[in-house]
Amino acid sequence: MSAPIPGSAYIFVRPPGGWAGRLTESARLAASDGAARDSFGRSLAVSADTVVVGASTGRRPPVYVFVEPLAACRT
C-alpha cells in the first residue's frame, strides 16, 4: 500500500471539439503547505482567471487562491 499524498485540483480547458473525447489537464494546483489527507480540493470556486480551493484540515481550514493569466491555460 502506498503512502497517502496531499490533495490536488486540476484545470481542464474545453477543447475545440467539446468535452466528449480525450481530455488533457492544463494545470495541476497543489497547496504550498500540503500534507497527506489534507482534503485539498474539497471545495472549489472559479471566476475568470481566479481559482479558490479549500481544504478541510483543523479547526480553521485554509483557503488557497490561484490567479493565472488566461493565456497560460489556453492550448
PDB file of N, H, CA, C and O in Angstrom:
ATOM      1  N   MET A   1       0.849  -1.186   0.000  1.00  0.00           N
ATOM      2  CA  MET A   1       0.000   0.000   0.000  1.00  0.00           C
ATOM      3  C   MET A   1       0.882   1.232   0.000  1.00  0.00           C
ATOM      4  O   MET A   1       1.838   1.318   0.771  1.00  0.00           O
ATOM      5  N   SER A   2       0.566   2.182  -0.859  1.00  0.00           N
ATOM      6  H   SER A   2      -0.210   2.113  -1.485  1.00  0.00           H
ATOM      7  CA  SER A   2       1.358   3.401  -0.935  1.00  0.00           C
ATOM      8  C   SER A   2       0.936   4.393   0.147  1.00  0.00           C
ATOM      9  O   SER A   2      -0.179   4.333   0.665  1.00  0.00           O
ATOM     10  N   ALA A   3       1.839   5.293   0.472  1.00  0.00           N
ATOM     11  H   ALA A   3       2.745   5.342   0.051  1.00  0.00           H
ATOM     12  CA  ALA A   3       1.564   6.305   1.495  1.00  0.00           C
ATOM     13  C   ALA A   3       0.582   7.336   0.959  1.00  0.00           C
ATOM     14  O   ALA A   3       0.598   7.640  -0.233  1.00  0.00           O
ATOM     15  N   PRO A   4      -0.275   7.880   1.825  1.00  0.00           N
ATOM     16  CA  PRO A   4      -1.208   8.928   1.391  1.00  0.00           C
ATOM     17  C   PRO A   4      -0.442  10.155   0.902  1.00  0.00           C
ATOM     18  O   PRO A   4       0.624  10.486   1.420  1.00  0.00           O
ATOM     19  N   ILE A   5      -0.996  10.811  -0.087  1.00  0.00           N
ATOM     20  H   ILE A   5      -1.862  10.542  -0.508  1.00  0.00           H
ATOM     21  CA  ILE A   5      -0.352  12.002  -0.635  1.00  0.00           C
ATOM     22  C   ILE A   5      -1.283  13.202  -0.479  1.00  0.00           C
ATOM     23  O   ILE A   5      -2.492  13.029  -0.323  1.00  0.00           O
ATOM     24  N   PRO A   6      -0.730  14.419  -0.521  1.00  0.00           N
ATOM     25  CA  PRO A   6      -1.581  15.610  -0.443  1.00  0.00           C
ATOM     26  C   PRO A   6      -2.532  15.687  -1.630  1.00  0.00           C
ATOM     27  O   PRO A   6      -2.251  15.143  -2.698  1.00  0.00           O
ATOM     28  N   GLY A   7      -3.647  16.360  -1.437  1.00  0.00           N
ATOM     29  H   GLY A   7      -3.876  16.802  -0.570  1.00  0.00           H
ATOM     30  CA  GLY A   7      -4.639  16.520  -2.500  1.00  0.00           C
ATOM     31  C   GLY A   7      -4.181  17.461  -3.598  1.00  0.00           C
ATOM     32  O   GLY A   7      -3.218  18.210  -3.431  1.00  0.00           O
ATOM     33  N   SER A   8      -4.876  17.416  -4.714  1.00  0.00           N
ATOM     34  H   SER A   8      -5.658  16.807  -4.850  1.00  0.00           H
ATOM     35  CA  SER A   8      -4.592  18.274  -5.858  1.00  0.00           C
ATOM     36  C   SER A   8      -5.906  18.657  -6.523  1.00  0.00           C
ATOM     37  O   SER A   8      -6.917  17.971  -6.371  1.00  0.00           O
ATOM     38  N   ALA A   9      -5.877  19.747  -7.251  1.00  0.00           N
ATOM     39  H   ALA A   9      -5.056  20.304  -7.374  1.00  0.00           H
ATOM     40  CA  ALA A   9      -7.002  20.150  -8.095  1.00  0.00           C
ATOM     41  C   ALA A   9      -6.434  20.338  -9.493  1.00  0.00           C
ATOM     42  O   ALA A   9      -5.286  20.756  -9.646  1.00  0.00           O
ATOM     43  N   TYR A  10      -7.224  20.035 -10.507  1.00  0.00           N
ATOM     44  H   TYR A  10      -8.157  19.696 -10.383  1.00  0.00           H
ATOM     45  CA  TYR A  10      -6.741  20.079 -11.879  1.00  0.00           C
ATOM     46  C   TYR A  10      -7.582  21.035 -12.717  1.00  0.00           C
ATOM     47  O   TYR A  10      -8.796  21.135 -12.540  1.00  0.00           O
ATOM     48  N   ILE A  11      -6.916  21.735 -13.629  1.00  0.00           N
ATOM     49  H   ILE A  11      -5.929  21.654 -13.772  1.00  0.00           H
ATOM     50  CA  ILE A  11      -7.579  22.655 -14.551  1.00  0.00           C
ATOM     51  C   ILE A  11      -7.665  21.976 -15.914  1.00  0.00           C
ATOM     52  O   ILE A  11      -6.672  21.458 -16.426  1.00  0.00           O
ATOM     53  N   PHE A  12      -8.844  21.984 -16.486  1.00  0.00           N
ATOM     54  H   PHE A  12      -9.651  22.404 -16.070  1.00  0.00           H
ATOM     55  CA  PHE A  12      -9.055  21.485 -17.836  1.00  0.00           C
ATOM     56  C   PHE A  12      -9.670  22.618 -18.656  1.00  0.00           C
ATOM     57  O   PHE A  12     -10.590  23.293 -18.196  1.00  0.00           O
ATOM     58  N   VAL A  13      -9.169  22.819 -19.847  1.00  0.00           N
ATOM     59  H   VAL A  13      -8.422  22.270 -20.221  1.00  0.00           H
ATOM     60  CA  VAL A  13      -9.710  23.825 -20.755  1.00  0.00           C
ATOM     61  C   VAL A  13     -10.507  23.084 -21.814  1.00  0.00           C
ATOM     62  O   VAL A  13     -10.046  22.088 -22.371  1.00  0.00           O
ATOM     63  N   ARG A  14     -11.708  23.581 -22.087  1.00  0.00           N
ATOM     64  H   ARG A  14     -12.082  24.391 -21.635  1.00  0.00           H
ATOM     65  CA  ARG A  14     -12.567  22.920 -23.067  1.00  0.00           C
ATOM     66  C   ARG A  14     -11.880  22.868 -24.427  1.00  0.00           C
ATOM     67  O   ARG A  14     -11.519  23.903 -24.986  1.00  0.00           O
ATOM     68  N   PRO A  15     -11.702  21.653 -24.958  1.00  0.00           N
ATOM     69  CA  PRO A  15     -11.085  21.540 -26.276  1.00  0.00           C
ATOM     70  C   PRO A  15     -12.035  22.000 -27.379  1.00  0.00           C
ATOM     71  O   PRO A  15     -13.246  22.048 -27.166  1.00  0.00           O
ATOM     72  N   PRO A  16     -11.507  22.339 -28.549  1.00  0.00           N
ATOM     73  CA  PRO A  16     -12.342  22.820 -29.655  1.00  0.00           C
ATOM     74  C   PRO A  16     -13.482  21.858 -30.004  1.00  0.00           C
ATOM     75  O   PRO A  16     -14.555  22.302 -30.411  1.00  0.00           O
ATOM     76  N   GLY A  17     -13.267  20.561 -29.853  1.00  0.00           N
ATOM     77  H   GLY A  17     -12.395  20.200 -29.522  1.00  0.00           H
ATOM     78  CA  GLY A  17     -14.290  19.569 -30.196  1.00  0.00           C
ATOM     79  C   GLY A  17     -15.310  19.334 -29.101  1.00  0.00           C
ATOM     80  O   GLY A  17     -16.210  18.512 -29.276  1.00  0.00           O
ATOM     81  N   GLY A  18     -15.199  20.032 -27.970  1.00  0.00           N
ATOM     82  H   GLY A  18     -14.468  20.699 -27.828  1.00  0.00           H
ATOM     83  CA  GLY A  18     -16.136  19.851 -26.856  1.00  0.00           C
ATOM     84  C   GLY A  18     -15.587  18.900 -25.793  1.00  0.00           C
ATOM     85  O   GLY A  18     -14.460  18.413 -25.887  1.00  0.00           O
ATOM     86  N   TRP A  19     -16.419  18.651 -24.782  1.00  0.00           N
ATOM     87  H   TRP A  19     -17.334  19.047 -24.706  1.00  0.00           H
ATOM     88  CA  TRP A  19     -15.990  17.855 -23.638  1.00  0.00           C
ATOM     89  C   TRP A  19     -15.950  16.356 -23.911  1.00  0.00           C
ATOM     90  O   TRP A  19     -15.303  15.624 -23.162  1.00  0.00           O
ATOM     91  N   ALA A  20     -16.603  15.886 -24.934  1.00  0.00           N
ATOM     92  H   ALA A  20     -17.128  16.481 -25.542  1.00  0.00           H
ATOM     93  CA  ALA A  20     -16.573  14.460 -25.241  1.00  0.00           C
ATOM     94  C   ALA A  20     -15.205  14.102 -25.811  1.00  0.00           C
ATOM     95  O   ALA A  20     -14.608  14.894 -26.541  1.00  0.00           O
ATOM     96  N   GLY A  21     -14.721  12.944 -25.489  1.00  0.00           N
ATOM     97  H   GLY A  21     -15.206  12.302 -24.896  1.00  0.00           H
ATOM     98  CA  GLY A  21     -13.428  12.505 -26.010  1.00  0.00           C
ATOM     99  C   GLY A  21     -12.324  12.652 -24.988  1.00  0.00           C
ATOM    100  O   GLY A  21     -12.575  12.820 -23.795  1.00  0.00           O
ATOM    101  N   ARG A  22     -11.119  12.588 -25.465  1.00  0.00           N
ATOM    102  H   ARG A  22     -10.915  12.451 -26.434  1.00  0.00           H
ATOM    103  CA  ARG A  22      -9.945  12.621 -24.590  1.00  0.00           C
ATOM    104  C   ARG A  22      -9.680  14.039 -24.078  1.00  0.00           C
ATOM    105  O   ARG A  22      -9.642  14.995 -24.854  1.00  0.00           O
ATOM    106  N   LEU A  23      -9.498  14.158 -22.763  1.00  0.00           N
ATOM    107  H   LEU A  23      -9.528  13.381 -22.133  1.00  0.00           H
ATOM    108  CA  LEU A  23      -9.195  15.445 -22.139  1.00  0.00           C
ATOM    109  C   LEU A  23      -7.785  15.420 -21.574  1.00  0.00           C
ATOM    110  O   LEU A  23      -7.313  14.382 -21.110  1.00  0.00           O
ATOM    111  N   THR A  24      -7.126  16.545 -21.614  1.00  0.00           N
ATOM    112  H   THR A  24      -7.510  17.388 -21.992  1.00  0.00           H
ATOM    113  CA  THR A  24      -5.781  16.672 -21.063  1.00  0.00           C
ATOM    114  C   THR A  24      -5.778  17.825 -20.079  1.00  0.00           C
ATOM    115  O   THR A  24      -6.281  18.909 -20.374  1.00  0.00           O
ATOM    116  N   GLU A  25      -5.206  17.585 -18.904  1.00  0.00           N
ATOM    117  H   GLU A  25      -4.797  16.704 -18.665  1.00  0.00           H
ATOM    118  CA  GLU A  25      -5.161  18.660 -17.912  1.00  0.00           C
ATOM    119  C   GLU A  25      -4.235  19.773 -18.378  1.00  0.00           C
ATOM    120  O   GLU A  25      -3.194  19.521 -18.984  1.00  0.00           O
ATOM    121  N   SER A  26      -4.630  21.008 -18.087  1.00  0.00           N
ATOM    122  H   SER A  26      -5.475  21.213 -17.594  1.00  0.00           H
ATOM    123  CA  SER A  26      -3.832  22.174 -18.444  1.00  0.00           C
ATOM    124  C   SER A  26      -2.939  22.608 -17.296  1.00  0.00           C
ATOM    125  O   SER A  26      -1.876  23.187 -17.517  1.00  0.00           O
ATOM    126  N   ALA A  27      -3.369  22.328 -16.060  1.00  0.00           N
ATOM    127  H   ALA A  27      -4.233  21.857 -15.880  1.00  0.00           H
ATOM    128  CA  ALA A  27      -2.585  22.714 -14.885  1.00  0.00           C
ATOM    129  C   ALA A  27      -2.966  21.840 -13.697  1.00  0.00           C
ATOM    130  O   ALA A  27      -4.090  21.348 -13.601  1.00  0.00           O
ATOM    131  N   ARG A  28      -2.015  21.661 -12.805  1.00  0.00           N
ATOM    132  H   ARG A  28      -1.102  22.060 -12.883  1.00  0.00           H
ATOM    133  CA  ARG A  28      -2.258  20.954 -11.539  1.00  0.00           C
ATOM    134  C   ARG A  28      -2.026  21.960 -10.421  1.00  0.00           C
ATOM    135  O   ARG A  28      -0.970  22.590 -10.362  1.00  0.00           O
ATOM    136  N   LEU A  29      -2.998  22.113  -9.542  1.00  0.00           N
ATOM    137  H   LEU A  29      -3.856  21.601  -9.590  1.00  0.00           H
ATOM    138  CA  LEU A  29      -2.882  23.024  -8.412  1.00  0.00           C
ATOM    139  C   LEU A  29      -2.654  22.210  -7.143  1.00  0.00           C
ATOM    140  O   LEU A  29      -3.290  21.176  -6.938  1.00  0.00           O
ATOM    141  N   ALA A  30      -1.749  22.679  -6.300  1.00  0.00           N
ATOM    142  H   ALA A  30      -1.232  23.519  -6.467  1.00  0.00           H
ATOM    143  CA  ALA A  30      -1.458  21.999  -5.040  1.00  0.00           C
ATOM    144  C   ALA A  30      -1.170  23.047  -3.967  1.00  0.00           C
ATOM    145  O   ALA A  30      -0.715  24.151  -4.267  1.00  0.00           O
ATOM    146  N   ALA A  31      -1.437  22.690  -2.738  1.00  0.00           N
ATOM    147  H   ALA A  31      -1.807  21.793  -2.494  1.00  0.00           H
ATOM    148  CA  ALA A  31      -1.179  23.596  -1.621  1.00  0.00           C
ATOM    149  C   ALA A  31       0.322  23.713  -1.389  1.00  0.00           C
ATOM    150  O   ALA A  31       1.045  22.719  -1.464  1.00  0.00           O
ATOM    151  N   SER A  32       0.783  24.911  -1.110  1.00  0.00           N
ATOM    152  H   SER A  32       0.196  25.718  -1.049  1.00  0.00           H
ATOM    153  CA  SER A  32       2.209  25.121  -0.842  1.00  0.00           C
ATOM    154  C   SER A  32       2.642  24.413   0.438  1.00  0.00           C
ATOM    155  O   SER A  32       3.816  24.083   0.603  1.00  0.00           O
ATOM    156  N   ASP A  33       1.702  24.182   1.335  1.00  0.00           N
ATOM    157  H   ASP A  33       0.748  24.450   1.202  1.00  0.00           H
ATOM    158  CA  ASP A  33       2.000  23.503   2.599  1.00  0.00           C
ATOM    159  C   ASP A  33       1.200  22.204   2.715  1.00  0.00           C
ATOM    160  O   ASP A  33       0.820  21.806   3.816  1.00  0.00           O
ATOM    161  N   GLY A  34       0.948  21.553   1.595  1.00  0.00           N
ATOM    162  H   GLY A  34       1.257  21.877   0.701  1.00  0.00           H
ATOM    163  CA  GLY A  34       0.116  20.348   1.564  1.00  0.00           C
ATOM    164  C   GLY A  34       0.642  19.224   2.446  1.00  0.00           C
ATOM    165  O   GLY A  34       1.847  19.069   2.646  1.00  0.00           O
ATOM    166  N   ALA A  35      -0.296  18.454   2.963  1.00  0.00           N
ATOM    167  H   ALA A  35      -1.275  18.580   2.801  1.00  0.00           H
ATOM    168  CA  ALA A  35       0.038  17.305   3.806  1.00  0.00           C
ATOM    169  C   ALA A  35      -0.886  16.149   3.434  1.00  0.00           C
ATOM    170  O   ALA A  35      -1.952  16.354   2.852  1.00  0.00           O
ATOM    171  N   ALA A  36      -0.470  14.951   3.772  1.00  0.00           N
ATOM    172  H   ALA A  36       0.396  14.785   4.245  1.00  0.00           H
ATOM    173  CA  ALA A  36      -1.282  13.772   3.491  1.00  0.00           C
ATOM    174  C   ALA A  36      -2.669  13.929   4.119  1.00  0.00           C
ATOM    175  O   ALA A  36      -2.806  14.401   5.248  1.00  0.00           O
ATOM    176  N   ARG A  37      -3.674  13.528   3.375  1.00  0.00           N
ATOM    177  H   ARG A  37      -3.562  13.145   2.459  1.00  0.00           H
ATOM    178  CA  ARG A  37      -5.078  13.573   3.823  1.00  0.00           C
ATOM    179  C   ARG A  37      -5.535  14.982   4.202  1.00  0.00           C
ATOM    180  O   ARG A  37      -6.328  15.144   5.130  1.00  0.00           O
ATOM    181  N   ASP A  38      -5.048  15.996   3.499  1.00  0.00           N
ATOM    182  H   ASP A  38      -4.405  15.864   2.746  1.00  0.00           H
ATOM    183  CA  ASP A  38      -5.428  17.372   3.820  1.00  0.00           C
ATOM    184  C   ASP A  38      -6.756  17.789   3.194  1.00  0.00           C
ATOM    185  O   ASP A  38      -7.250  18.884   3.466  1.00  0.00           O
ATOM    186  N   SER A  39      -7.336  16.932   2.364  1.00  0.00           N
ATOM    187  H   SER A  39      -6.934  16.043   2.143  1.00  0.00           H
ATOM    188  CA  SER A  39      -8.608  17.217   1.688  1.00  0.00           C
ATOM    189  C   SER A  39      -8.540  18.471   0.830  1.00  0.00           C
ATOM    190  O   SER A  39      -9.551  19.144   0.626  1.00  0.00           O
ATOM    191  N   PHE A  40      -7.352  18.787   0.328  1.00  0.00           N
ATOM    192  H   PHE A  40      -6.531  18.241   0.493  1.00  0.00           H
ATOM    193  CA  PHE A  40      -7.199  19.903  -0.598  1.00  0.00           C
ATOM    194  C   PHE A  40      -8.067  19.613  -1.811  1.00  0.00           C
ATOM    195  O   PHE A  40      -7.982  18.531  -2.391  1.00  0.00           O
ATOM    196  N   GLY A  41      -8.895  20.561  -2.194  1.00  0.00           N
ATOM    197  H   GLY A  41      -8.964  21.440  -1.722  1.00  0.00           H
ATOM    198  CA  GLY A  41      -9.799  20.371  -3.316  1.00  0.00           C
ATOM    199  C   GLY A  41     -11.199  19.978  -2.894  1.00  0.00           C
ATOM    200  O   GLY A  41     -12.067  19.760  -3.739  1.00  0.00           O
ATOM    201  N   ARG A  42     -11.423  19.887  -1.606  1.00  0.00           N
ATOM    202  H   ARG A  42     -10.718  20.064  -0.920  1.00  0.00           H
ATOM    203  CA  ARG A  42     -12.760  19.517  -1.109  1.00  0.00           C
ATOM    204  C   ARG A  42     -13.809  20.534  -1.534  1.00  0.00           C
ATOM    205  O   ARG A  42     -14.959  20.178  -1.793  1.00  0.00           O
ATOM    206  N   SER A  43     -13.413  21.793  -1.605  1.00  0.00           N
ATOM    207  H   SER A  43     -12.479  22.082  -1.395  1.00  0.00           H
ATOM    208  CA  SER A  43     -14.304  22.835  -2.116  1.00  0.00           C
ATOM    209  C   SER A  43     -13.524  23.663  -3.128  1.00  0.00           C
ATOM    210  O   SER A  43     -12.303  23.797  -3.044  1.00  0.00           O
ATOM    211  N   LEU A  44     -14.263  24.215  -4.086  1.00  0.00           N
ATOM    212  H   LEU A  44     -15.255  24.107  -4.154  1.00  0.00           H
ATOM    213  CA  LEU A  44     -13.602  24.910  -5.177  1.00  0.00           C
ATOM    214  C   LEU A  44     -14.536  25.955  -5.774  1.00  0.00           C
ATOM    215  O   LEU A  44     -15.741  25.729  -5.891  1.00  0.00           O
ATOM    216  N   ALA A  45     -13.974  27.099  -6.150  1.00  0.00           N
ATOM    217  H   ALA A  45     -12.995  27.283  -6.056  1.00  0.00           H
ATOM    218  CA  ALA A  45     -14.734  28.136  -6.847  1.00  0.00           C
ATOM    219  C   ALA A  45     -13.847  28.695  -7.955  1.00  0.00           C
ATOM    220  O   ALA A  45     -12.636  28.842  -7.786  1.00  0.00           O
ATOM    221  N   VAL A  46     -14.469  29.004  -9.089  1.00  0.00           N
ATOM    222  H   VAL A  46     -15.452  28.885  -9.227  1.00  0.00           H
ATOM    223  CA  VAL A  46     -13.740  29.541 -10.233  1.00  0.00           C
ATOM    224  C   VAL A  46     -14.455  30.792 -10.724  1.00  0.00           C
ATOM    225  O   VAL A  46     -15.679  30.810 -10.856  1.00  0.00           O
ATOM    226  N   SER A  47     -13.683  31.830 -10.992  1.00  0.00           N
ATOM    227  H   SER A  47     -12.689  31.815 -10.885  1.00  0.00           H
ATOM    228  CA  SER A  47     -14.222  33.050 -11.580  1.00  0.00           C
ATOM    229  C   SER A  47     -13.156  33.624 -12.496  1.00  0.00           C
ATOM    230  O   SER A  47     -12.110  34.085 -12.038  1.00  0.00           O
ATOM    231  N   ALA A  48     -13.428  33.592 -13.786  1.00  0.00           N
ATOM    232  H   ALA A  48     -14.278  33.217 -14.158  1.00  0.00           H
ATOM    233  CA  ALA A  48     -12.484  34.099 -14.795  1.00  0.00           C
ATOM    234  C   ALA A  48     -11.116  33.452 -14.620  1.00  0.00           C
ATOM    235  O   ALA A  48     -10.977  32.250 -14.844  1.00  0.00           O
ATOM    236  N   ASP A  49     -10.098  34.225 -14.221  1.00  0.00           N
ATOM    237  H   ASP A  49     -10.212  35.202 -14.038  1.00  0.00           H
ATOM    238  CA  ASP A  49      -8.748  33.681 -14.099  1.00  0.00           C
ATOM    239  C   ASP A  49      -8.346  33.393 -12.657  1.00  0.00           C
ATOM    240  O   ASP A  49      -7.158  33.267 -12.361  1.00  0.00           O
ATOM    241  N   THR A  50      -9.322  33.289 -11.758  1.00  0.00           N
ATOM    242  H   THR A  50     -10.287  33.391 -11.998  1.00  0.00           H
ATOM    243  CA  THR A  50      -9.051  33.031 -10.348  1.00  0.00           C
ATOM    244  C   THR A  50      -9.704  31.729  -9.905  1.00  0.00           C
ATOM    245  O   THR A  50     -10.880  31.485 -10.178  1.00  0.00           O
ATOM    246  N   VAL A  51      -8.927  30.897  -9.219  1.00  0.00           N
ATOM    247  H   VAL A  51      -7.972  31.096  -8.998  1.00  0.00           H
ATOM    248  CA  VAL A  51      -9.441  29.645  -8.663  1.00  0.00           C
ATOM    249  C   VAL A  51      -9.188  29.683  -7.163  1.00  0.00           C
ATOM    250  O   VAL A  51      -8.069  29.951  -6.725  1.00  0.00           O
ATOM    251  N   VAL A  52     -10.224  29.415  -6.377  1.00  0.00           N
ATOM    252  H   VAL A  52     -11.133  29.198  -6.733  1.00  0.00           H
ATOM    253  CA  VAL A  52     -10.113  29.356  -4.928  1.00  0.00           C
ATOM    254  C   VAL A  52     -10.368  27.910  -4.523  1.00  0.00           C
ATOM    255  O   VAL A  52     -11.400  27.333  -4.864  1.00  0.00           O
ATOM    256  N   VAL A  53      -9.417  27.329  -3.790  1.00  0.00           N
ATOM    257  H   VAL A  53      -8.578  27.798  -3.513  1.00  0.00           H
ATOM    258  CA  VAL A  53      -9.504  25.923  -3.401  1.00  0.00           C
ATOM    259  C   VAL A  53      -9.458  25.837  -1.881  1.00  0.00           C
ATOM    260  O   VAL A  53      -8.613  26.457  -1.237  1.00  0.00           O
ATOM    261  N   GLY A  54     -10.373  25.063  -1.321  1.00  0.00           N
ATOM    262  H   GLY A  54     -11.060  24.559  -1.844  1.00  0.00           H
ATOM    263  CA  GLY A  54     -10.409  24.868   0.117  1.00  0.00           C
ATOM    264  C   GLY A  54      -9.908  23.496   0.508  1.00  0.00           C
ATOM    265  O   GLY A  54      -9.898  22.566  -0.298  1.00  0.00           O
ATOM    266  N   ALA A  55      -9.496  23.383   1.751  1.00  0.00           N
ATOM    267  H   ALA A  55      -9.505  24.138   2.406  1.00  0.00           H
ATOM    268  CA  ALA A  55      -9.089  22.111   2.343  1.00  0.00           C
ATOM    269  C   ALA A  55      -9.859  21.988   3.654  1.00  0.00           C
ATOM    270  O   ALA A  55     -10.451  22.963   4.118  1.00  0.00           O
ATOM    271  N   SER A  56      -9.856  20.823   4.240  1.00  0.00           N
ATOM    272  H   SER A  56      -9.375  20.032   3.862  1.00  0.00           H
ATOM    273  CA  SER A  56     -10.627  20.661   5.482  1.00  0.00           C
ATOM    274  C   SER A  56      -9.753  20.079   6.584  1.00  0.00           C
ATOM    275  O   SER A  56     -10.030  19.005   7.117  1.00  0.00           O
ATOM    276  N   THR A  57      -8.710  20.799   6.907  1.00  0.00           N
ATOM    277  H   THR A  57      -8.486  21.672   6.474  1.00  0.00           H
ATOM    278  CA  THR A  57      -7.821  20.354   7.968  1.00  0.00           C
ATOM    279  C   THR A  57      -7.917  21.301   9.150  1.00  0.00           C
ATOM    280  O   THR A  57      -7.887  22.520   8.981  1.00  0.00           O
ATOM    281  N   GLY A  58      -8.031  20.752  10.327  1.00  0.00           N
ATOM    282  H   GLY A  58      -8.056  19.762  10.465  1.00  0.00           H
ATOM    283  CA  GLY A  58      -8.040  21.558  11.538  1.00  0.00           C
ATOM    284  C   GLY A  58      -9.323  22.334  11.762  1.00  0.00           C
ATOM    285  O   GLY A  58     -10.300  22.170  11.032  1.00  0.00           O
ATOM    286  N   ARG A  59      -9.307  23.175  12.772  1.00  0.00           N
ATOM    287  H   ARG A  59      -8.513  23.308  13.365  1.00  0.00           H
ATOM    288  CA  ARG A  59     -10.485  23.955  13.140  1.00  0.00           C
ATOM    289  C   ARG A  59     -10.689  25.157  12.237  1.00  0.00           C
ATOM    290  O   ARG A  59     -11.814  25.634  12.089  1.00  0.00           O
ATOM    291  N   ARG A  60      -9.616  25.656  11.629  1.00  0.00           N
ATOM    292  H   ARG A  60      -8.702  25.268  11.750  1.00  0.00           H
ATOM    293  CA  ARG A  60      -9.700  26.790  10.709  1.00  0.00           C
ATOM    294  C   ARG A  60      -9.134  26.355   9.368  1.00  0.00           C
ATOM    295  O   ARG A  60      -7.965  26.600   9.072  1.00  0.00           O
ATOM    296  N   PRO A  61      -9.953  25.719   8.566  1.00  0.00           N
ATOM    297  CA  PRO A  61      -9.470  25.191   7.285  1.00  0.00           C
ATOM    298  C   PRO A  61      -8.899  26.289   6.399  1.00  0.00           C
ATOM    299  O   PRO A  61      -9.477  27.370   6.293  1.00  0.00           O
ATOM    300  N   PRO A  62      -7.766  26.011   5.765  1.00  0.00           N
ATOM    301  CA  PRO A  62      -7.160  27.010   4.884  1.00  0.00           C
ATOM    302  C   PRO A  62      -7.883  27.137   3.558  1.00  0.00           C
ATOM    303  O   PRO A  62      -8.594  26.229   3.127  1.00  0.00           O
ATOM    304  N   VAL A  63      -7.688  28.277   2.924  1.00  0.00           N
ATOM    305  H   VAL A  63      -7.110  29.015   3.274  1.00  0.00           H
ATOM    306  CA  VAL A  63      -8.199  28.556   1.589  1.00  0.00           C
ATOM    307  C   VAL A  63      -7.003  29.021   0.761  1.00  0.00           C
ATOM    308  O   VAL A  63      -6.202  29.836   1.219  1.00  0.00           O
ATOM    309  N   TYR A  64      -6.887  28.503  -0.450  1.00  0.00           N
ATOM    310  H   TYR A  64      -7.537  27.841  -0.823  1.00  0.00           H
ATOM    311  CA  TYR A  64      -5.780  28.834  -1.336  1.00  0.00           C
ATOM    312  C   TYR A  64      -6.329  29.534  -2.567  1.00  0.00           C
ATOM    313  O   TYR A  64      -7.306  29.080  -3.161  1.00  0.00           O
ATOM    314  N   VAL A  65      -5.704  30.638  -2.951  1.00  0.00           N
ATOM    315  H   VAL A  65      -4.909  31.007  -2.468  1.00  0.00           H
ATOM    316  CA  VAL A  65      -6.155  31.413  -4.107  1.00  0.00           C
ATOM    317  C   VAL A  65      -5.070  31.352  -5.179  1.00  0.00           C
ATOM    318  O   VAL A  65      -3.906  31.666  -4.929  1.00  0.00           O
ATOM    319  N   PHE A  66      -5.482  30.941  -6.378  1.00  0.00           N
ATOM    320  H   PHE A  66      -6.427  30.686  -6.581  1.00  0.00           H
ATOM    321  CA  PHE A  66      -4.574  30.855  -7.521  1.00  0.00           C
ATOM    322  C   PHE A  66      -5.078  31.808  -8.596  1.00  0.00           C
ATOM    323  O   PHE A  66      -6.254  31.769  -8.960  1.00  0.00           O
ATOM    324  N   VAL A  67      -4.205  32.657  -9.102  1.00  0.00           N
ATOM    325  H   VAL A  67      -3.250  32.689  -8.807  1.00  0.00           H
ATOM    326  CA  VAL A  67      -4.566  33.590 -10.173  1.00  0.00           C
ATOM    327  C   VAL A  67      -3.580  33.364 -11.309  1.00  0.00           C
ATOM    328  O   VAL A  67      -2.366  33.366 -11.105  1.00  0.00           O
ATOM    329  N   GLU A  68      -4.112  33.170 -12.499  1.00  0.00           N
ATOM    330  H   GLU A  68      -5.099  33.168 -12.665  1.00  0.00           H
ATOM    331  CA  GLU A  68      -3.271  32.891 -13.660  1.00  0.00           C
ATOM    332  C   GLU A  68      -3.814  33.643 -14.860  1.00  0.00           C
ATOM    333  O   GLU A  68      -5.029  33.693 -15.052  1.00  0.00           O
ATOM    334  N   PRO A  69      -2.961  34.220 -15.660  1.00  0.00           N
ATOM    335  CA  PRO A  69      -3.433  34.836 -16.897  1.00  0.00           C
ATOM    336  C   PRO A  69      -4.136  33.791 -17.760  1.00  0.00           C
ATOM    337  O   PRO A  69      -3.663  32.659 -17.861  1.00  0.00           O
ATOM    338  N   LEU A  70      -5.235  34.145 -18.369  1.00  0.00           N
ATOM    339  H   LEU A  70      -5.619  35.065 -18.287  1.00  0.00           H
ATOM    340  CA  LEU A  70      -5.983  33.196 -19.187  1.00  0.00           C
ATOM    341  C   LEU A  70      -5.137  32.582 -20.279  1.00  0.00           C
ATOM    342  O   LEU A  70      -5.327  31.413 -20.615  1.00  0.00           O
ATOM    343  N   ALA A  71      -4.216  33.325 -20.840  1.00  0.00           N
ATOM    344  H   ALA A  71      -4.061  34.275 -20.567  1.00  0.00           H
ATOM    345  CA  ALA A  71      -3.389  32.810 -21.930  1.00  0.00           C
ATOM    346  C   ALA A  71      -2.550  31.619 -21.482  1.00  0.00           C
ATOM    347  O   ALA A  71      -2.223  30.762 -22.302  1.00  0.00           O
ATOM    348  N   ALA A  72      -2.197  31.543 -20.208  1.00  0.00           N
ATOM    349  H   ALA A  72      -2.463  32.239 -19.542  1.00  0.00           H
ATOM    350  CA  ALA A  72      -1.356  30.459 -19.713  1.00  0.00           C
ATOM    351  C   ALA A  72      -2.103  29.133 -19.700  1.00  0.00           C
ATOM    352  O   ALA A  72      -1.472  28.077 -19.751  1.00  0.00           O
ATOM    353  N   CYS A  73      -3.423  29.162 -19.635  1.00  0.00           N
ATOM    354  H   CYS A  73      -3.935  30.020 -19.594  1.00  0.00           H
ATOM    355  CA  CYS A  73      -4.210  27.931 -19.583  1.00  0.00           C
ATOM    356  C   CYS A  73      -4.785  27.539 -20.944  1.00  0.00           C
ATOM    357  O   CYS A  73      -5.406  26.483 -21.064  1.00  0.00           O
ATOM    358  N   ARG A  74      -4.599  28.336 -21.931  1.00  0.00           N
ATOM    359  H   ARG A  74      -4.095  29.194 -21.834  1.00  0.00           H
ATOM    360  CA  ARG A  74      -5.129  28.040 -23.260  1.00  0.00           C
ATOM    361  C   ARG A  74      -4.167  27.133 -24.017  1.00  0.00           C
ATOM    362  O   ARG A  74      -2.951  27.213 -23.843  1.00  0.00           O
ATOM    363  N   THR A  75      -4.720  26.284 -24.846  1.00  0.00           N
ATOM    364  H   THR A  75      -5.708  26.219 -24.988  1.00  0.00           H
ATOM    365  CA  THR A  75      -3.863  25.415 -25.650  1.00  0.00           C
ATOM    366  C   THR A  75      -3.851  25.865 -27.086  1.00  0.00           C
ATOM    367  O   THR A  75      -3.182  25.254 -27.919  1.00  0.00           O
TER     368      THR A  75
END
